[in-house]
Amino acid sequence: MKTKLTLNIDKATIEKGRRMAKREQRSLSAIVEDLLNEVIEKDSKKKKKIINELHGIAGSVPEETNWKEMIRDAAYEKHGK
């Protein structure tokens, strides 16, 4: 499902993006979406790499581990919040 999004981007950058989109015969939205997906994928790979590097130190962690919940619980334990 596509959702409309408003962004604040420098005017010159928008114009360059529009020219690029026209050259590639794509929409500016499609280009922004692809770039955002690349950043998300890169971040995900980075996190997985760190987890794999720590695997030997921390032991085995199940794939379905809810990291947000673990962090929240650790913060509550430490700070009582």
Secondary structure, DSSP 4 states (H G I P E B T S, - for coil): ----------HHHHHHHHHHHHHHT--HHHHHHHHHHHHHHHHHHHHHHHHHHHHHHH----TT--HHHHHHHHHHHHH--
